[in-house]
Amino acid sequence: MADIPEPIKRRMIADGLRAKAESFIEQRVDRYIEASHHGMIPHHHFAPASAECISLYTDGYFYSTVMVAQSVAEGISRFIAERNGIEFDKKMSGPRILDLLIEKRVISKEYRDAFGRLWERRNDVHHMKPTVDDIPFPDLAKRSIQDLAAIEQEVFAFTLSAGKIVPANPKYWDIRADGTAAVFLRLSP
């Protein structure tokens, strides 16, 4: 393609990408629905990565979905510990922080179970051990994105009242003096 003029090259690439996107549109719609993500979370440092995780799954990037879901879940767990004044060594792994959250009764059994499933193959995936060849990544990615959604739905649960967000756990939302909060909307793909 080196000898092809730039405008023609761009058109060829655009046509190829468009055709590829169209050919997988139904699968992408199915995966977006399967993700069953929480439509809005507070705008914290992990919110963009969480939104990207949904996109990765929707687009069929299963290895990346698993890795990002694991990282976001660990980030949320650290965030919860900090917001609840639970001291921990910054070098602690996710399961150790989870143990503290359980001990302090800050999280539910459902959160613990979802995090535990996310963490099951973490070392294999994170370190790209040869055992990753044995992992059914489409299935693991689906479970991972759904477990991350369960965690976010618990931590960032809210209702709407007269057009306003009413968080179930306000300490995780950074509510401003005027009653507003910065949020990260994920209402459409």
TAZI-V256531 format. One record per pair of residues at least 4 apart in sequence whose C-alpha atoms are under 8 Angstrom apart, sorted by the first residue. I is the first residue (numbers start at 1). J is the second residue. If there is no record, write none. Layout:
BEGIN
i: (I,I)
j: (J,J)
END
This chain:
BEGIN
i: (1,4,4,5,6,7,8,9,10,11,12,13,14,15,16,17,18,19,20,21,24,25,26,27,28,28,28,28,29,29,30,30,31,31,31,31,31,32,32,32,32,32,32,34,34,35,35,35,35,35,35,35,36,36,37,37,37,37,37,37,37,38,38,38,38,39,39,39,40,40,40,40,40,41,41,41,41,41,41,42,42,42,42,42,42,42,42,42,43,43,43,43,46,46,46,46,47,47,48,48,49,49,49,50,50,50,50,51,51,52,53,53,53,53,53,53,54,54,54,55,55,56,56,56,56,56,57,57,57,57,57,57,60,61,62,62,62,62,62,63,63,63,63,64,65,65,65,65,66,66,66,66,66,66,66,66,67,67,67,67,68,69,69,69,69,69,70,70,70,70,70,71,72,72,73,73,73,73,73,74,74,75,76,77,77,77,77,78,78,78,79,80,80,81,81,81,81,81,81,81,82,82,83,83,84,86,86,88,88,92,92,93,94,95,95,95,96,97,98,98,99,100,101,101,101,102,102,102,102,107,107,108,109,110,110,111,111,111,111,112,113,114,114,114,114,114,115,115,115,115,116,117,117,118,118,118,118,118,121,122,123,123,123,124,124,124,124,124,125,125,128,131,135,136,137,138,139,140,141,142,143,144,145,146,147,148,149,150,151,152,152,153,155,155,156,156,156,156,156,157,157,157,158,158,158,158,158,159,159,159,159,160,160,160,161,161,166,167,169,170,170,171,173,173,174,174,175,175,175,176,176)
j: (9,8,9,9,10,11,12,13,14,15,16,17,18,19,20,21,22,23,24,25,28,29,30,31,32,58,59,60,33,58,34,58,35,57,58,59,142,36,54,55,57,58,189,142,146,54,57,58,142,145,146,149,146,149,54,145,146,148,149,150,153,149,152,153,186,185,186,187,183,184,185,186,187,47,152,156,183,184,185,47,156,172,173,174,181,182,183,184,47,182,183,184,50,72,75,76,51,184,52,184,53,68,72,54,68,69,72,55,186,56,57,64,65,68,69,145,58,65,145,59,189,60,61,62,64,65,61,62,65,141,142,145,138,65,66,137,138,140,141,67,125,137,141,68,69,141,144,145,70,118,125,137,140,141,144,145,71,122,125,126,72,73,118,144,145,148,74,118,119,122,144,75,76,148,77,115,118,148,151,78,94,79,80,81,94,97,98,82,94,97,83,84,172,85,86,87,88,97,100,101,86,87,171,172,106,100,101,92,97,96,97,97,98,99,116,119,100,101,102,112,103,104,105,106,107,106,107,108,112,111,112,112,113,114,150,115,150,151,154,116,117,118,147,148,150,151,119,147,148,151,120,144,147,122,143,144,147,148,125,126,127,128,129,128,129,130,131,132,129,132,132,135,140,140,141,142,143,144,145,146,147,148,149,150,151,152,153,154,155,156,157,157,169,172,167,168,169,172,173,167,168,169,165,166,167,168,169,165,166,167,168,164,165,166,165,166,170,173,173,174,175,175,181,182,181,182,179,180,181,180,181)
END
